Amino acid sequence: MRADYTSDTAAYRAIAPKLGCSPDSLCSWCQQAERDAGQRAGLTSTEKDRIKELERENRELRTANEILKKASAYFAAEELDRPFKP
């Protein structure tokens, strides 16, 4: 198919309107497909998804950690305010 066009850019410009997308989008999709097939350097779709999942998990853990720090400080302050009973 690519042999029918003078360049990849020419192919993207000719094919993209038939797919209802921009040539840039088609180019990106083709490059990602090449990465996924091991034909191009870079992160595969699976690796990108895993990174996104780890970043989401990291945000959730940071939020949980902040909540625990605040709760710990609150209960520590309550403990200090309580009268001493031997």
N, C-alpha and C positions, 0 to 999 in steps of 0.2 A: 504494500500500500504506500509506504513512504517513497518507494522508488518512482511512483507516479508524479511526485512533486520535486521541485528544484531544491527545496530545503524543508526542514521540520517546520519552520515558521510559515512557509507557504502552505504546508499541509494543515497546520492549525487554523490558519485564516480561512481555508476553503471548507474545512470540516466542521468547525465550531458552530457556524450559523445553522447547519443541518441538525445539530444536537441541541440548539437553543442555549448555547453558552458563549462566553467570550473566548477568544483565542488564548488569552492568558490563563484562564481556568483550565482549558483543555491541555495546555502545555504543562501546568502544574500536576494535573492528574496523570499525564503520561510519564512525567519524571518520577512521580511517586510510585507508579506501577513498575518502573525500571528499578527503583530502589528495593521494592518488595521482591522483585525477581532476582536481586543480587547483581544486576547489570550496571548499577550506578551506586556510587558511594553516598552514604548518608543514612539517616534513621529510617527503618521500615515503619509501616503503619502500626504494626504490633508494638514496636519499641516506643513510638510516639504515644500510643494509647496507654502503655504501661507507665510512662513518665507522667502523663496527665493524671492517671489514677494515683500515683505516688504523691504528686503535688497536692491533690485533693485530700488525701489521707494526712499529709503533713500539716495542711491548714487546719483540719479537724483536730489533730493532736495538739497543735499550738493553742487552739481555742480552749480545748479541755484543760490543758496545762495552766492557762491563765485563770480559768475558773477555779481550779484547785488551789492555785496560789492565793487568790482572793479569799476563798473559803478558809484556808489555813490561817491567813492573817486575821480574819474576822474571829475565828474561834480562839486564836492565841490571845487576842485583845480581850475577849470575854473572860478567858481564864485569868488574866491579870487583874481584871476588875472585880473578880469574886473574892470575898473575904476569906482570909486564911483560917482553916479549922484544923488544929493539930489532932 
